[in-house]
Amino acid sequence: MTLERAVTLFAGFMVLLSLALTRWVNPAWVWLTVFVGFNLMQSSITGFCPAAMVMRRLGLRPAGAPANPPVQAGAVPPRL
């Protein structure tokens, strides 16, 4: 799964979760939906996405990135 698809999946899941919480737990959960929507808008304008930063650290790669990054000259391969 690419980084972009993971971010889209996460945002959609959060919207659906917040709507369910709004309906069955407390109407104040609608603010989570507002936050997710605001974050999507600012991410499209600025390119800054905290969820993408976390997912990148977890090992997800952007679309078009090489599956195995090139090895630097003189680098020692990890021992198994």
mmJSON file of the N, C-alpha and C atoms, coordinates in Angstrom:
{"data_MODEL":{"atom_site":{
"group_PDB":["ATOM","ATOM","ATOM","ATOM","ATOM","ATOM","ATOM","ATOM","ATOM","ATOM","ATOM","ATOM","ATOM","ATOM","ATOM","ATOM","ATOM","ATOM","ATOM","ATOM","ATOM","ATOM","ATOM","ATOM","ATOM","ATOM","ATOM","ATOM","ATOM","ATOM","ATOM","ATOM","ATOM","ATOM","ATOM","ATOM","ATOM","ATOM","ATOM","ATOM","ATOM","ATOM","ATOM","ATOM","ATOM","ATOM","ATOM","ATOM","ATOM","ATOM","ATOM","ATOM","ATOM","ATOM","ATOM","ATOM","ATOM","ATOM","ATOM","ATOM","ATOM","ATOM","ATOM","ATOM","ATOM","ATOM","ATOM","ATOM","ATOM","ATOM","ATOM","ATOM","ATOM","ATOM","ATOM","ATOM","ATOM","ATOM","ATOM","ATOM","ATOM","ATOM","ATOM","ATOM","ATOM","ATOM","ATOM","ATOM","ATOM","ATOM","ATOM","ATOM","ATOM","ATOM","ATOM","ATOM","ATOM","ATOM","ATOM","ATOM","ATOM","ATOM","ATOM","ATOM","ATOM","ATOM","ATOM","ATOM","ATOM","ATOM","ATOM","ATOM","ATOM","ATOM","ATOM","ATOM","ATOM","ATOM","ATOM","ATOM","ATOM","ATOM","ATOM","ATOM","ATOM","ATOM","ATOM","ATOM","ATOM","ATOM","ATOM","ATOM","ATOM","ATOM","ATOM","ATOM","ATOM","ATOM","ATOM","ATOM","ATOM","ATOM","ATOM","ATOM","ATOM","ATOM","ATOM","ATOM","ATOM","ATOM","ATOM","ATOM","ATOM","ATOM","ATOM","ATOM","ATOM","ATOM","ATOM","ATOM","ATOM","ATOM","ATOM","ATOM","ATOM","ATOM","ATOM","ATOM","ATOM","ATOM","ATOM","ATOM","ATOM","ATOM","ATOM","ATOM","ATOM","ATOM","ATOM","ATOM","ATOM","ATOM","ATOM","ATOM","ATOM","ATOM","ATOM","ATOM","ATOM","ATOM","ATOM","ATOM","ATOM","ATOM","ATOM","ATOM","ATOM","ATOM","ATOM","ATOM","ATOM","ATOM","ATOM","ATOM","ATOM","ATOM","ATOM","ATOM","ATOM","ATOM","ATOM","ATOM","ATOM","ATOM","ATOM","ATOM","ATOM","ATOM","ATOM","ATOM","ATOM","ATOM","ATOM","ATOM","ATOM","ATOM","ATOM","ATOM","ATOM","ATOM","ATOM","ATOM","ATOM","ATOM","ATOM","ATOM","ATOM","ATOM","ATOM","ATOM"],
"id":[1,2,3,4,5,6,7,8,9,10,11,12,13,14,15,16,17,18,19,20,21,22,23,24,25,26,27,28,29,30,31,32,33,34,35,36,37,38,39,40,41,42,43,44,45,46,47,48,49,50,51,52,53,54,55,56,57,58,59,60,61,62,63,64,65,66,67,68,69,70,71,72,73,74,75,76,77,78,79,80,81,82,83,84,85,86,87,88,89,90,91,92,93,94,95,96,97,98,99,100,101,102,103,104,105,106,107,108,109,110,111,112,113,114,115,116,117,118,119,120,121,122,123,124,125,126,127,128,129,130,131,132,133,134,135,136,137,138,139,140,141,142,143,144,145,146,147,148,149,150,151,152,153,154,155,156,157,158,159,160,161,162,163,164,165,166,167,168,169,170,171,172,173,174,175,176,177,178,179,180,181,182,183,184,185,186,187,188,189,190,191,192,193,194,195,196,197,198,199,200,201,202,203,204,205,206,207,208,209,210,211,212,213,214,215,216,217,218,219,220,221,222,223,224,225,226,227,228,229,230,231,232,233,234,235,236,237,238,239,240],
"type_symbol":["N","C","C","N","C","C","N","C","C","N","C","C","N","C","C","N","C","C","N","C","C","N","C","C","N","C","C","N","C","C","N","C","C","N","C","C","N","C","C","N","C","C","N","C","C","N","C","C","N","C","C","N","C","C","N","C","C","N","C","C","N","C","C","N","C","C","N","C","C","N","C","C","N","C","C","N","C","C","N","C","C","N","C","C","N","C","C","N","C","C","N","C","C","N","C","C","N","C","C","N","C","C","N","C","C","N","C","C","N","C","C","N","C","C","N","C","C","N","C","C","N","C","C","N","C","C","N","C","C","N","C","C","N","C","C","N","C","C","N","C","C","N","C","C","N","C","C","N","C","C","N","C","C","N","C","C","N","C","C","N","C","C","N","C","C","N","C","C","N","C","C","N","C","C","N","C","C","N","C","C","N","C","C","N","C","C","N","C","C","N","C","C","N","C","C","N","C","C","N","C","C","N","C","C","N","C","C","N","C","C","N","C","C","N","C","C","N","C","C","N","C","C","N","C","C","N","C","C","N","C","C","N","C","C","N","C","C","N","C","C"],
"label_atom_id":["N","CA","C","N","CA","C","N","CA","C","N","CA","C","N","CA","C","N","CA","C","N","CA","C","N","CA","C","N","CA","C","N","CA","C","N","CA","C","N","CA","C","N","CA","C","N","CA","C","N","CA","C","N","CA","C","N","CA","C","N","CA","C","N","CA","C","N","CA","C","N","CA","C","N","CA","C","N","CA","C","N","CA","C","N","CA","C","N","CA","C","N","CA","C","N","CA","C","N","CA","C","N","CA","C","N","CA","C","N","CA","C","N","CA","C","N","CA","C","N","CA","C","N","CA","C","N","CA","C","N","CA","C","N","CA","C","N","CA","C","N","CA","C","N","CA","C","N","CA","C","N","CA","C","N","CA","C","N","CA","C","N","CA","C","N","CA","C","N","CA","C","N","CA","C","N","CA","C","N","CA","C","N","CA","C","N","CA","C","N","CA","C","N","CA","C","N","CA","C","N","CA","C","N","CA","C","N","CA","C","N","CA","C","N","CA","C","N","CA","C","N","CA","C","N","CA","C","N","CA","C","N","CA","C","N","CA","C","N","CA","C","N","CA","C","N","CA","C","N","CA","C","N","CA","C","N","CA","C","N","CA","C","N","CA","C","N","CA","C","N","CA","C","N","CA","C","N","CA","C"],
"label_alt_id":[null,null,null,null,null,null,null,null,null,null,null,null,null,null,null,null,null,null,null,null,null,null,null,null,null,null,null,null,null,null,null,null,null,null,null,null,null,null,null,null,null,null,null,null,null,null,null,null,null,null,null,null,null,null,null,null,null,null,null,null,null,null,null,null,null,null,null,null,null,null,null,null,null,null,null,null,null,null,null,null,null,null,null,null,null,null,null,null,null,null,null,null,null,null,null,null,null,null,null,null,null,null,null,null,null,null,null,null,null,null,null,null,null,null,null,null,null,null,null,null,null,null,null,null,null,null,null,null,null,null,null,null,null,null,null,null,null,null,null,null,null,null,null,null,null,null,null,null,null,null,null,null,null,null,null,null,null,null,null,null,null,null,null,null,null,null,null,null,null,null,null,null,null,null,null,null,null,null,null,null,null,null,null,null,null,null,null,null,null,null,null,null,null,null,null,null,null,null,null,null,null,null,null,null,null,null,null,null,null,null,null,null,null,null,null,null,null,null,null,null,null,null,null,null,null,null,null,null,null,null,null,null,null,null,null,null,null,null,null,null],
"label_comp_id":["MET","MET","MET","THR","THR","THR","LEU","LEU","LEU","GLU","GLU","GLU","ARG","ARG","ARG","ALA","ALA","ALA","VAL","VAL","VAL","THR","THR","THR","LEU","LEU","LEU","PHE","PHE","PHE","ALA","ALA","ALA","GLY","GLY","GLY","PHE","PHE","PHE","MET","MET","MET","VAL","VAL","VAL","LEU","LEU","LEU","LEU","LEU","LEU","SER","SER","SER","LEU","LEU","LEU","ALA","ALA","ALA","LEU","LEU","LEU","THR","THR","THR","ARG","ARG","ARG","TRP","TRP","TRP","VAL","VAL","VAL","ASN","ASN","ASN","PRO","PRO","PRO","ALA","ALA","ALA","TRP","TRP","TRP","VAL","VAL","VAL","TRP","TRP","TRP","LEU","LEU","LEU","THR","THR","THR","VAL","VAL","VAL","PHE","PHE","PHE","VAL","VAL","VAL","GLY","GLY","GLY","PHE","PHE","PHE","ASN","ASN","ASN","LEU","LEU","LEU","MET","MET","MET","GLN","GLN","GLN","SER","SER","SER","SER","SER","SER","ILE","ILE","ILE","THR","THR","THR","GLY","GLY","GLY","PHE","PHE","PHE","CYS","CYS","CYS","PRO","PRO","PRO","ALA","ALA","ALA","ALA","ALA","ALA","MET","MET","MET","VAL","VAL","VAL","MET","MET","MET","ARG","ARG","ARG","ARG","ARG","ARG","LEU","LEU","LEU","GLY","GLY","GLY","LEU","LEU","LEU","ARG","ARG","ARG","PRO","PRO","PRO","ALA","ALA","ALA","GLY","GLY","GLY","ALA","ALA","ALA","PRO","PRO","PRO","ALA","ALA","ALA","ASN","ASN","ASN","PRO","PRO","PRO","PRO","PRO","PRO","VAL","VAL","VAL","GLN","GLN","GLN","ALA","ALA","ALA","GLY","GLY","GLY","ALA","ALA","ALA","VAL","VAL","VAL","PRO","PRO","PRO","PRO","PRO","PRO","ARG","ARG","ARG","LEU","LEU","LEU"],
"label_asym_id":["A","A","A","A","A","A","A","A","A","A","A","A","A","A","A","A","A","A","A","A","A","A","A","A","A","A","A","A","A","A","A","A","A","A","A","A","A","A","A","A","A","A","A","A","A","A","A","A","A","A","A","A","A","A","A","A","A","A","A","A","A","A","A","A","A","A","A","A","A","A","A","A","A","A","A","A","A","A","A","A","A","A","A","A","A","A","A","A","A","A","A","A","A","A","A","A","A","A","A","A","A","A","A","A","A","A","A","A","A","A","A","A","A","A","A","A","A","A","A","A","A","A","A","A","A","A","A","A","A","A","A","A","A","A","A","A","A","A","A","A","A","A","A","A","A","A","A","A","A","A","A","A","A","A","A","A","A","A","A","A","A","A","A","A","A","A","A","A","A","A","A","A","A","A","A","A","A","A","A","A","A","A","A","A","A","A","A","A","A","A","A","A","A","A","A","A","A","A","A","A","A","A","A","A","A","A","A","A","A","A","A","A","A","A","A","A","A","A","A","A","A","A","A","A","A","A","A","A","A","A","A","A","A","A","A","A","A","A","A","A"],
"label_entity_id":["1","1","1","1","1","1","1","1","1","1","1","1","1","1","1","1","1","1","1","1","1","1","1","1","1","1","1","1","1","1","1","1","1","1","1","1","1","1","1","1","1","1","1","1","1","1","1","1","1","1","1","1","1","1","1","1","1","1","1","1","1","1","1","1","1","1","1","1","1","1","1","1","1","1","1","1","1","1","1","1","1","1","1","1","1","1","1","1","1","1","1","1","1","1","1","1","1","1","1","1","1","1","1","1","1","1","1","1","1","1","1","1","1","1","1","1","1","1","1","1","1","1","1","1","1","1","1","1","1","1","1","1","1","1","1","1","1","1","1","1","1","1","1","1","1","1","1","1","1","1","1","1","1","1","1","1","1","1","1","1","1","1","1","1","1","1","1","1","1","1","1","1","1","1","1","1","1","1","1","1","1","1","1","1","1","1","1","1","1","1","1","1","1","1","1","1","1","1","1","1","1","1","1","1","1","1","1","1","1","1","1","1","1","1","1","1","1","1","1","1","1","1","1","1","1","1","1","1","1","1","1","1","1","1","1","1","1","1","1","1"],
"label_seq_id":[1,1,1,2,2,2,3,3,3,4,4,4,5,5,5,6,6,6,7,7,7,8,8,8,9,9,9,10,10,10,11,11,11,12,12,12,13,13,13,14,14,14,15,15,15,16,16,16,17,17,17,18,18,18,19,19,19,20,20,20,21,21,21,22,22,22,23,23,23,24,24,24,25,25,25,26,26,26,27,27,27,28,28,28,29,29,29,30,30,30,31,31,31,32,32,32,33,33,33,34,34,34,35,35,35,36,36,36,37,37,37,38,38,38,39,39,39,40,40,40,41,41,41,42,42,42,43,43,43,44,44,44,45,45,45,46,46,46,47,47,47,48,48,48,49,49,49,50,50,50,51,51,51,52,52,52,53,53,53,54,54,54,55,55,55,56,56,56,57,57,57,58,58,58,59,59,59,60,60,60,61,61,61,62,62,62,63,63,63,64,64,64,65,65,65,66,66,66,67,67,67,68,68,68,69,69,69,70,70,70,71,71,71,72,72,72,73,73,73,74,74,74,75,75,75,76,76,76,77,77,77,78,78,78,79,79,79,80,80,80],
"pdbx_PDB_ins_code":[null,null,null,null,null,null,null,null,null,null,null,null,null,null,null,null,null,null,null,null,null,null,null,null,null,null,null,null,null,null,null,null,null,null,null,null,null,null,null,null,null,null,null,null,null,null,null,null,null,null,null,null,null,null,null,null,null,null,null,null,null,null,null,null,null,null,null,null,null,null,null,null,null,null,null,null,null,null,null,null,null,null,null,null,null,null,null,null,null,null,null,null,null,null,null,null,null,null,null,null,null,null,null,null,null,null,null,null,null,null,null,null,null,null,null,null,null,null,null,null,null,null,null,null,null,null,null,null,null,null,null,null,null,null,null,null,null,null,null,null,null,null,null,null,null,null,null,null,null,null,null,null,null,null,null,null,null,null,null,null,null,null,null,null,null,null,null,null,null,null,null,null,null,null,null,null,null,null,null,null,null,null,null,null,null,null,null,null,null,null,null,null,null,null,null,null,null,null,null,null,null,null,null,null,null,null,null,null,null,null,null,null,null,null,null,null,null,null,null,null,null,null,null,null,null,null,null,null,null,null,null,null,null,null,null,null,null,null,null,null],
"Cartn_x":[0.85,0.0,0.892,0.54,1.335,0.933,1.793,1.555,0.281,0.076,-1.093,-2.388,-2.411,-3.619,-3.879,-2.816,-2.962,-3.525,-3.054,-3.571,-5.04,-5.406,-6.808,-7.684,-7.202,-7.949,-8.135,-7.072,-7.136,-8.123,-8.091,-9.0,-10.453,-10.717,-12.078,-12.561,-11.683,-12.039,-12.361,-11.548,-11.786,-13.107,-13.461,-14.737,-15.895,-15.838,-16.917,-16.994,-15.845,-15.831,-16.443,-16.062,-16.596,-18.098,-18.576,-20.02,-20.763,-20.194,-20.824,-20.822,-19.704,-19.646,-20.627,-20.792,-21.75,-23.171,-23.464,-24.831,-25.149,-24.205,-24.55,-23.926,-22.995,-22.373,-22.711,-22.248,-22.464,-22.347,-23.267,-23.211,-21.935,-21.226,-19.999,-18.89,-19.004,-18.007,-17.984,-18.967,-18.965,-17.734,-17.144,-15.948,-14.751,-14.742,-13.687,-13.814,-15.035,-15.261,-14.778,-15.076,-14.633,-13.103,-12.459,-10.999,-10.391,-10.946,-10.43,-10.595,-11.758,-11.989,-11.04,-10.83,-9.898,-8.478,-8.082,-6.744,-6.555,-7.59,-7.502,-7.342,-8.067,-7.966,-6.586,-6.083,-4.774,-3.674,-3.823,-2.832,-2.774,-3.925,-3.934,-3.321,-3.376,-2.818,-1.323,-0.943,0.437,1.316,0.717,1.501,1.978,1.617,2.008,0.899,1.229,0.24,0.87,0.448,1.016,0.82,-0.327,-0.566,0.426,0.726,1.693,3.087,3.432,4.736,4.859,3.803,3.816,3.872,3.069,3.034,4.354,5.012,6.321,7.326,7.268,8.17,7.85,6.606,6.223,6.637,7.169,7.699,6.923,5.829,5.093,5.842,5.813,6.536,5.553,5.929,5.085,4.992,3.95,3.79,4.972,5.494,6.611,7.974,8.019,9.306,9.838,11.142,11.684,11.367,11.103,10.759,11.934,13.127,14.326,15.254,15.505,16.373,17.774,18.488,19.826,20.774,21.703,22.692,23.852,24.309,25.439,26.725,27.646,28.94,29.646,30.132,30.862,29.972,28.656,27.737,27.776,27.696,27.71,26.27,25.931,24.559,24.225,22.957,22.577,22.772,23.16,23.342,22.014,21.801,20.558,20.727],
"Cartn_y":[-1.171,0.0,1.23,2.192,3.419,4.388,5.343,6.348,7.141,7.529,8.332,7.566,6.3,5.489,5.284,5.102,4.913,6.169,7.339,8.595,8.766,8.475,8.582,7.604,6.376,5.37,5.814,6.326,6.783,7.943,8.906,10.05,9.596,8.706,8.195,7.434,6.626,5.882,6.832,7.891,8.839,9.587,9.93,10.607,9.679,8.44,7.493,7.197,7.048,6.811,7.987,9.206,10.375,10.533,10.181,10.244,9.21,8.017,6.99,7.427,7.992,8.469,9.623,10.477,11.582,11.047,10.039,9.49,8.717,7.862,6.923,7.229,8.181,8.461,9.875,10.879,12.256,13.164,14.084,14.981,15.832,15.998,16.798,16.15,14.856,14.176,14.706,15.5,16.088,16.973,17.468,18.296,17.504,16.193,15.375,15.38,15.318,15.401,16.746,17.811,19.149,19.208,18.644,18.644,17.881,16.71,15.918,16.686,17.291,18.07,19.251,19.953,21.083,20.614,19.491,18.957,18.557,17.985,17.639,18.891,19.944,21.188,21.822,21.933,22.56,21.698,20.391,19.506,19.687,19.888,20.083,21.421,22.407,23.727,23.788,23.267,23.403,22.21,21.03,19.814,19.196,19.789,19.279,18.385,17.126,16.189,15.374,15.614,14.865,13.347,12.922,11.486,10.879,11.59,11.087,10.995,11.941,11.892,10.654,10.358,9.177,7.906,7.846,6.643,6.435,7.513,7.395,6.79,7.2,6.623,5.161,4.762,3.358,2.498,3.129,2.36,2.44,3.169,3.297,4.238,3.923,4.718,5.41,6.603,7.296,6.513,6.773,6.113,6.475,5.496,5.719,5.626,5.462,5.322,3.908,3.749,2.399,1.508,0.245,-0.706,-0.903,-0.999,-1.145,0.02,0.898,2.034,1.552,2.304,1.878,1.843,0.917,0.77,1.707,2.414,3.325,2.535,3.078,2.43,2.327,1.157,0.94,0.634,0.607,0.326,-1.166,-1.476,-2.869,-3.342,-4.461,-4.955,-5.427,-5.319,-5.759,-7.264,-7.672,-9.094,-9.712,-10.9,-11.607,-12.527],
"Cartn_z":[0.0,0.0,0.0,-0.83,-0.906,0.2,0.428,1.46,1.184,-0.071,-0.416,-0.159,-0.531,-0.3,1.188,1.963,3.401,4.064,3.64,4.21,3.854,2.606,2.186,2.959,3.125,3.89,5.336,5.939,7.325,7.482,6.566,6.641,6.493,5.551,5.381,6.603,7.179,8.391,9.539,9.701,10.785,10.61,9.375,9.13,9.488,9.029,9.338,10.831,11.488,12.928,13.68,13.293,14.001,13.763,12.582,12.34,13.181,13.306,14.151,15.61,16.073,17.455,17.678,16.69,16.791,16.914,16.139,16.122,17.387,17.843,18.912,20.271,20.358,21.651,22.127,21.358,21.783,20.556,20.374,19.215,19.132,20.232,20.213,19.379,19.082,18.256,16.826,16.443,15.105,14.909,15.998,15.891,15.376,15.574,14.986,13.465,12.967,11.52,10.985,11.721,11.321,11.291,12.298,12.36,11.183,10.875,9.753,8.441,8.246,7.033,6.93,8.041,8.043,7.741,8.32,8.088,6.622,6.004,4.584,3.729,4.07,3.302,3.446,4.67,4.854,4.253,4.265,3.66,2.148,1.53,0.079,-0.314,0.578,0.283,0.608,1.777,2.244,1.933,1.761,1.56,2.858,4.002,5.311,5.856,6.135,6.661,7.79,9.034,10.156,10.031,9.527,9.371,8.384,7.309,6.332,6.944,7.797,8.449,9.328,10.081,10.952,10.11,9.066,8.23,7.486,7.111,6.459,7.43,8.693,9.696,9.973,9.728,9.902,8.709,7.659,6.542,5.248,5.203,3.948,3.019,1.736,0.752,-0.186,-0.666,-1.641,-2.947,-3.707,-5.005,-5.901,-6.607,-7.505,-6.848,-5.528,-4.843,-5.071,-5.142,-5.339,-4.143,-4.441,-3.377,-2.43,-2.963,-2.149,-2.47,-1.515,-1.797,-2.157,-2.994,-3.382,-2.194,-2.23,-1.162,-1.452,-0.448,-0.613,-0.748,-1.501,-1.688,-0.34,-0.036,1.218,2.394,2.188,3.295,3.616,4.866,5.311,5.392,4.723,4.801,6.208,6.608,7.959,8.121,9.308,9.594,9.978,9.533,9.853,11.006],
"occupancy":[1.0,1.0,1.0,1.0,1.0,1.0,1.0,1.0,1.0,1.0,1.0,1.0,1.0,1.0,1.0,1.0,1.0,1.0,1.0,1.0,1.0,1.0,1.0,1.0,1.0,1.0,1.0,1.0,1.0,1.0,1.0,1.0,1.0,1.0,1.0,1.0,1.0,1.0,1.0,1.0,1.0,1.0,1.0,1.0,1.0,1.0,1.0,1.0,1.0,1.0,1.0,1.0,1.0,1.0,1.0,1.0,1.0,1.0,1.0,1.0,1.0,1.0,1.0,1.0,1.0,1.0,1.0,1.0,1.0,1.0,1.0,1.0,1.0,1.0,1.0,1.0,1.0,1.0,1.0,1.0,1.0,1.0,1.0,1.0,1.0,1.0,1.0,1.0,1.0,1.0,1.0,1.0,1.0,1.0,1.0,1.0,1.0,1.0,1.0,1.0,1.0,1.0,1.0,1.0,1.0,1.0,1.0,1.0,1.0,1.0,1.0,1.0,1.0,1.0,1.0,1.0,1.0,1.0,1.0,1.0,1.0,1.0,1.0,1.0,1.0,1.0,1.0,1.0,1.0,1.0,1.0,1.0,1.0,1.0,1.0,1.0,1.0,1.0,1.0,1.0,1.0,1.0,1.0,1.0,1.0,1.0,1.0,1.0,1.0,1.0,1.0,1.0,1.0,1.0,1.0,1.0,1.0,1.0,1.0,1.0,1.0,1.0,1.0,1.0,1.0,1.0,1.0,1.0,1.0,1.0,1.0,1.0,1.0,1.0,1.0,1.0,1.0,1.0,1.0,1.0,1.0,1.0,1.0,1.0,1.0,1.0,1.0,1.0,1.0,1.0,1.0,1.0,1.0,1.0,1.0,1.0,1.0,1.0,1.0,1.0,1.0,1.0,1.0,1.0,1.0,1.0,1.0,1.0,1.0,1.0,1.0,1.0,1.0,1.0,1.0,1.0,1.0,1.0,1.0,1.0,1.0,1.0,1.0,1.0,1.0,1.0,1.0,1.0,1.0,1.0,1.0,1.0,1.0,1.0,1.0,1.0,1.0,1.0,1.0,1.0],
"B_iso_or_equiv":[0.0,0.0,0.0,0.0,0.0,0.0,0.0,0.0,0.0,0.0,0.0,0.0,0.0,0.0,0.0,0.0,0.0,0.0,0.0,0.0,0.0,0.0,0.0,0.0,0.0,0.0,0.0,0.0,0.0,0.0,0.0,0.0,0.0,0.0,0.0,0.0,0.0,0.0,0.0,0.0,0.0,0.0,0.0,0.0,0.0,0.0,0.0,0.0,0.0,0.0,0.0,0.0,0.0,0.0,0.0,0.0,0.0,0.0,0.0,0.0,0.0,0.0,0.0,0.0,0.0,0.0,0.0,0.0,0.0,0.0,0.0,0.0,0.0,0.0,0.0,0.0,0.0,0.0,0.0,0.0,0.0,0.0,0.0,0.0,0.0,0.0,0.0,0.0,0.0,0.0,0.0,0.0,0.0,0.0,0.0,0.0,0.0,0.0,0.0,0.0,0.0,0.0,0.0,0.0,0.0,0.0,0.0,0.0,0.0,0.0,0.0,0.0,0.0,0.0,0.0,0.0,0.0,0.0,0.0,0.0,0.0,0.0,0.0,0.0,0.0,0.0,0.0,0.0,0.0,0.0,0.0,0.0,0.0,0.0,0.0,0.0,0.0,0.0,0.0,0.0,0.0,0.0,0.0,0.0,0.0,0.0,0.0,0.0,0.0,0.0,0.0,0.0,0.0,0.0,0.0,0.0,0.0,0.0,0.0,0.0,0.0,0.0,0.0,0.0,0.0,0.0,0.0,0.0,0.0,0.0,0.0,0.0,0.0,0.0,0.0,0.0,0.0,0.0,0.0,0.0,0.0,0.0,0.0,0.0,0.0,0.0,0.0,0.0,0.0,0.0,0.0,0.0,0.0,0.0,0.0,0.0,0.0,0.0,0.0,0.0,0.0,0.0,0.0,0.0,0.0,0.0,0.0,0.0,0.0,0.0,0.0,0.0,0.0,0.0,0.0,0.0,0.0,0.0,0.0,0.0,0.0,0.0,0.0,0.0,0.0,0.0,0.0,0.0,0.0,0.0,0.0,0.0,0.0,0.0,0.0,0.0,0.0,0.0,0.0,0.0],
"pdbx_formal_charge":[null,null,null,null,null,null,null,null,null,null,null,null,null,null,null,null,null,null,null,null,null,null,null,null,null,null,null,null,null,null,null,null,null,null,null,null,null,null,null,null,null,null,null,null,null,null,null,null,null,null,null,null,null,null,null,null,null,null,null,null,null,null,null,null,null,null,null,null,null,null,null,null,null,null,null,null,null,null,null,null,null,null,null,null,null,null,null,null,null,null,null,null,null,null,null,null,null,null,null,null,null,null,null,null,null,null,null,null,null,null,null,null,null,null,null,null,null,null,null,null,null,null,null,null,null,null,null,null,null,null,null,null,null,null,null,null,null,null,null,null,null,null,null,null,null,null,null,null,null,null,null,null,null,null,null,null,null,null,null,null,null,null,null,null,null,null,null,null,null,null,null,null,null,null,null,null,null,null,null,null,null,null,null,null,null,null,null,null,null,null,null,null,null,null,null,null,null,null,null,null,null,null,null,null,null,null,null,null,null,null,null,null,null,null,null,null,null,null,null,null,null,null,null,null,null,null,null,null,null,null,null,null,null,null,null,null,null,null,null,null],
"auth_seq_id":[1,1,1,2,2,2,3,3,3,4,4,4,5,5,5,6,6,6,7,7,7,8,8,8,9,9,9,10,10,10,11,11,11,12,12,12,13,13,13,14,14,14,15,15,15,16,16,16,17,17,17,18,18,18,19,19,19,20,20,20,21,21,21,22,22,22,23,23,23,24,24,24,25,25,25,26,26,26,27,27,27,28,28,28,29,29,29,30,30,30,31,31,31,32,32,32,33,33,33,34,34,34,35,35,35,36,36,36,37,37,37,38,38,38,39,39,39,40,40,40,41,41,41,42,42,42,43,43,43,44,44,44,45,45,45,46,46,46,47,47,47,48,48,48,49,49,49,50,50,50,51,51,51,52,52,52,53,53,53,54,54,54,55,55,55,56,56,56,57,57,57,58,58,58,59,59,59,60,60,60,61,61,61,62,62,62,63,63,63,64,64,64,65,65,65,66,66,66,67,67,67,68,68,68,69,69,69,70,70,70,71,71,71,72,72,72,73,73,73,74,74,74,75,75,75,76,76,76,77,77,77,78,78,78,79,79,79,80,80,80],
"auth_comp_id":["MET","MET","MET","THR","THR","THR","LEU","LEU","LEU","GLU","GLU","GLU","ARG","ARG","ARG","ALA","ALA","ALA","VAL","VAL","VAL","THR","THR","THR","LEU","LEU","LEU","PHE","PHE","PHE","ALA","ALA","ALA","GLY","GLY","GLY","PHE","PHE","PHE","MET","MET","MET","VAL","VAL","VAL","LEU","LEU","LEU","LEU","LEU","LEU","SER","SER","SER","LEU","LEU","LEU","ALA","ALA","ALA","LEU","LEU","LEU","THR","THR","THR","ARG","ARG","ARG","TRP","TRP","TRP","VAL","VAL","VAL","ASN","ASN","ASN","PRO","PRO","PRO","ALA","ALA","ALA","TRP","TRP","TRP","VAL","VAL","VAL","TRP","TRP","TRP","LEU","LEU","LEU","THR","THR","THR","VAL","VAL","VAL","PHE","PHE","PHE","VAL","VAL","VAL","GLY","GLY","GLY","PHE","PHE","PHE","ASN","ASN","ASN","LEU","LEU","LEU","MET","MET","MET","GLN","GLN","GLN","SER","SER","SER","SER","SER","SER","ILE","ILE","ILE","THR","THR","THR","GLY","GLY","GLY","PHE","PHE","PHE","CYS","CYS","CYS","PRO","PRO","PRO","ALA","ALA","ALA","ALA","ALA","ALA","MET","MET","MET","VAL","VAL","VAL","MET","MET","MET","ARG","ARG","ARG","ARG","ARG","ARG","LEU","LEU","LEU","GLY","GLY","GLY","LEU","LEU","LEU","ARG","ARG","ARG","PRO","PRO","PRO","ALA","ALA","ALA","GLY","GLY","GLY","ALA","ALA","ALA","PRO","PRO","PRO","ALA","ALA","ALA","ASN","ASN","ASN","PRO","PRO","PRO","PRO","PRO","PRO","VAL","VAL","VAL","GLN","GLN","GLN","ALA","ALA","ALA","GLY","GLY","GLY","ALA","ALA","ALA","VAL","VAL","VAL","PRO","PRO","PRO","PRO","PRO","PRO","ARG","ARG","ARG","LEU","LEU","LEU"],
"auth_asym_id":["A","A","A","A","A","A","A","A","A","A","A","A","A","A","A","A","A","A","A","A","A","A","A","A","A","A","A","A","A","A","A","A","A","A","A","A","A","A","A","A","A","A","A","A","A","A","A","A","A","A","A","A","A","A","A","A","A","A","A","A","A","A","A","A","A","A","A","A","A","A","A","A","A","A","A","A","A","A","A","A","A","A","A","A","A","A","A","A","A","A","A","A","A","A","A","A","A","A","A","A","A","A","A","A","A","A","A","A","A","A","A","A","A","A","A","A","A","A","A","A","A","A","A","A","A","A","A","A","A","A","A","A","A","A","A","A","A","A","A","A","A","A","A","A","A","A","A","A","A","A","A","A","A","A","A","A","A","A","A","A","A","A","A","A","A","A","A","A","A","A","A","A","A","A","A","A","A","A","A","A","A","A","A","A","A","A","A","A","A","A","A","A","A","A","A","A","A","A","A","A","A","A","A","A","A","A","A","A","A","A","A","A","A","A","A","A","A","A","A","A","A","A","A","A","A","A","A","A","A","A","A","A","A","A","A","A","A","A","A","A"],
"auth_atom_id":["N","CA","C","N","CA","C","N","CA","C","N","CA","C","N","CA","C","N","CA","C","N","CA","C","N","CA","C","N","CA","C","N","CA","C","N","CA","C","N","CA","C","N","CA","C","N","CA","C","N","CA","C","N","CA","C","N","CA","C","N","CA","C","N","CA","C","N","CA","C","N","CA","C","N","CA","C","N","CA","C","N","CA","C","N","CA","C","N","CA","C","N","CA","C","N","CA","C","N","CA","C","N","CA","C","N","CA","C","N","CA","C","N","CA","C","N","CA","C","N","CA","C","N","CA","C","N","CA","C","N","CA","C","N","CA","C","N","CA","C","N","CA","C","N","CA","C","N","CA","C","N","CA","C","N","CA","C","N","CA","C","N","CA","C","N","CA","C","N","CA","C","N","CA","C","N","CA","C","N","CA","C","N","CA","C","N","CA","C","N","CA","C","N","CA","C","N","CA","C","N","CA","C","N","CA","C","N","CA","C","N","CA","C","N","CA","C","N","CA","C","N","CA","C","N","CA","C","N","CA","C","N","CA","C","N","CA","C","N","CA","C","N","CA","C","N","CA","C","N","CA","C","N","CA","C","N","CA","C","N","CA","C","N","CA","C","N","CA","C","N","CA","C","N","CA","C","N","CA","C"],
"pdbx_PDB_model_num":[1,1,1,1,1,1,1,1,1,1,1,1,1,1,1,1,1,1,1,1,1,1,1,1,1,1,1,1,1,1,1,1,1,1,1,1,1,1,1,1,1,1,1,1,1,1,1,1,1,1,1,1,1,1,1,1,1,1,1,1,1,1,1,1,1,1,1,1,1,1,1,1,1,1,1,1,1,1,1,1,1,1,1,1,1,1,1,1,1,1,1,1,1,1,1,1,1,1,1,1,1,1,1,1,1,1,1,1,1,1,1,1,1,1,1,1,1,1,1,1,1,1,1,1,1,1,1,1,1,1,1,1,1,1,1,1,1,1,1,1,1,1,1,1,1,1,1,1,1,1,1,1,1,1,1,1,1,1,1,1,1,1,1,1,1,1,1,1,1,1,1,1,1,1,1,1,1,1,1,1,1,1,1,1,1,1,1,1,1,1,1,1,1,1,1,1,1,1,1,1,1,1,1,1,1,1,1,1,1,1,1,1,1,1,1,1,1,1,1,1,1,1,1,1,1,1,1,1,1,1,1,1,1,1,1,1,1,1,1,1]
}}}
